[in-house]
Amino acid sequence: MQITAADVMKLRKMTSAGMMDCKNALIEAEGNFEKAMDIIREKGKLVAAKRADRETTEGAVLVRIDGNKAIIVCLGCETDFVSATPDFKTLANAIADAAIAAYPADAEALKAVKMPNGHTVEEEISAQTGKTGEKHVLAYYATLEAPYIAQYVHNNSKVASIVAFNKEVPEETGKNVAMQVTSMHPVSVSESDCPQDTVEKELAMYKQQIAEDPKMAGKPEAMLENIAKGKLKKFFKEQTLEAQDFIWDGKISVLDYIHAADKDAKVLAFKRFSLND
């Protein structure tokens, strides 16, 4: 059967695959467009399998907020060249739109969400891998639900944060706190919700440092314990959001900044993802 240029262009519009990929798929499918589309999708899976061990350090981190719900998602790829292409940006935005609309519980559930064209998110990512010959992955996905949610996406789209508040706060306040999370990468909102394994790891490290310090030899155990706890308090000051120095005014804490706008406002949770970490 003869495959015309018009046939190839039609399949290209349907799949966004390369011209030769479309032509070869149509030849293999003997002109059947549905079979040709399946062939192109299968090619994407094959390419993905071959490149499974490649690192995806480029991509786009996107945020969507709808009322009291928000998502943060990252579509990863191998090079900044691919992440800058219109096809990549279109797919990343389509995935973010699908995520906020369906609001799946986790990344695995998001992969199964149907896109407007009837294909799943996972199938579309696989197809994009086949088109570019470069590994694409759903690198990150998280949700937040709260009375008010603020966001910040850095202008390079490689790092972003969403922050949940117990009540509505001024837009600028919310954005600045989200920028704080993005810039300073806190481990938790406050000392009280810092993960216990993180606390234990830090305390053990400080005790080890003290034990190896010749100046501490022979000192009372209680003194050494207090020194370790003092180091831990410094850790909480530097690494928990509420206690951190506010990036725009180092004389006040983030909690002070929030309370200056609304004394009853409080951060409930945050999510942050960076392709640079």
Secondary structure by P-SEA (a helix, b strand, c coil): ccccaaaaaaaaaaccccaaaaaaaaaaacccaaaaaaaaaaaaaaaaaaaccccccbbbbbbbbccccbbbbbbccccccccccaaaaaaaaaaaaaaaacccccaaaaaaccccccccaaaaaaaaaaaccccccccccccccccbbbbcccccccccbbbbbcccccaaaaaaaaaaaaaccccccccccccaaaaaaaaaaaaaaaaaccccccccaaaaaaaaaaaaaaaaaccccccccccccccccaaaaaaaaccccccccbbbbbccc
